[in-house]
Amino acid sequence: MCGRFVTAGNKVAIRDAFSVEETFEDELKRSWNVAPMQGIPFVSEQLREGELVRRSR
Protein backbone atom coordinates (compact mmCIF):
# COMPACT_ATOMS: atom_id res chain seq x y z
CA MET A 1 0.00 0.00 0.00
CA CYS A 2 1.48 3.31 -0.99
CA GLY A 3 -0.89 5.86 0.48
CA ARG A 4 -3.46 6.68 3.09
CA PHE A 5 -7.23 6.52 2.85
CA VAL A 6 -10.47 7.07 4.80
CA THR A 7 -12.66 4.55 6.63
CA ALA A 8 -16.21 5.64 7.36
CA GLY A 9 -19.66 4.14 7.47
CA ASN A 10 -21.21 1.55 9.72
CA LYS A 11 -21.52 -2.21 9.85
CA VAL A 12 -25.15 -2.19 8.65
CA ALA A 13 -24.15 -0.30 5.49
CA ILE A 14 -21.33 -2.78 4.81
CA ARG A 15 -23.59 -5.77 5.47
CA ASP A 16 -26.19 -4.44 3.03
CA ALA A 17 -23.73 -3.33 0.31
CA PHE A 18 -21.81 -6.62 0.20
CA SER A 19 -24.51 -9.13 1.28
CA VAL A 20 -22.44 -10.06 4.32
CA GLU A 21 -23.84 -12.89 6.44
CA GLU A 22 -21.36 -12.69 9.31
CA THR A 23 -20.12 -9.38 10.67
CA PHE A 24 -17.78 -8.00 13.31
CA GLU A 25 -19.20 -7.21 16.72
CA ASP A 26 -17.84 -3.71 17.21
CA GLU A 27 -18.99 -0.65 15.31
CA LEU A 28 -16.52 0.77 12.79
CA LYS A 29 -14.14 3.46 13.98
CA ARG A 30 -13.96 6.38 11.56
CA SER A 31 -10.54 7.50 10.49
CA TRP A 32 -9.68 10.25 8.06
CA ASN A 33 -6.05 9.18 7.87
CA VAL A 34 -5.59 5.38 7.76
CA ALA A 35 -1.87 4.66 7.66
CA PRO A 36 0.03 1.73 6.14
CA MET A 37 0.25 -1.25 8.52
CA GLN A 38 -2.83 -0.09 10.46
CA GLY A 39 -5.54 -2.73 10.89
CA ILE A 40 -8.70 -2.11 8.85
CA PRO A 41 -12.07 -3.84 8.42
CA PHE A 42 -12.50 -5.95 5.29
CA VAL A 43 -14.93 -8.34 3.59
CA SER A 44 -13.80 -11.86 2.70
CA GLU A 45 -15.43 -14.70 0.76
CA GLN A 46 -15.20 -18.39 1.61
CA LEU A 47 -16.73 -21.45 -0.02
CA ARG A 48 -18.59 -23.52 2.60
CA GLU A 49 -20.29 -26.73 1.54
CA GLY A 50 -20.62 -25.44 -2.01
CA GLU A 51 -22.04 -22.07 -0.94
CA LEU A 52 -20.20 -18.76 -1.07
CA VAL A 53 -20.25 -17.02 2.33
CA ARG A 54 -19.13 -13.41 2.84
CA ARG A 55 -18.06 -12.10 6.21
CA SER A 56 -16.50 -8.91 7.44
CA ARG A 57 -13.67 -8.62 9.88
N, C-alpha and C positions, 0 to 999 in steps of 0.2 A: 504494500500500500504506500502510495507516495504523497498523500495529502491528508487533509482533515475534512470532516463532514459533520452534518447535523443529525441527531436522533430526536424525534418528536413523535407524538401520537400516543395511542393507548393500546392495551392488549385487545380490546374489543375490535378496534379498527383493523388491527393486524389479523385477527382471527377471521373477520369477515372478508377482507381483501384477498387472503390466500387460502381460504377454506381449511383453516387449521383445526384439527380435532383435539390436539393436546396443546396446552399453553403453559407458560411460566406462571408461578403463583404471584410474584410481586408485580406491581405496576411499573411501567417503563419510567426511567429517569431521563428527563430531557437534558440534552447537552448541545450547546451551540458550537462546541469545539472538541469533537472526538479526536483523540490523538492516536497515532500508530501504537500498537501493542496494548491498547485499552480494550477491555472486554466489551462486547456489544451483543444485543439480542439478534437472533437470526432464525430463519425458517428452514427446516430440513425435511427431506422426503425419505421414506424408508418403505420397502416392499415387505408387507407382513401377510403371510398366507395368501399370496396372489393379489393383495389389495394395497394400493398406494396410500400411505398414511403420512400426513404432514403434521409437524409439531414445531413449536417455537421454543427457543431456549434463550 
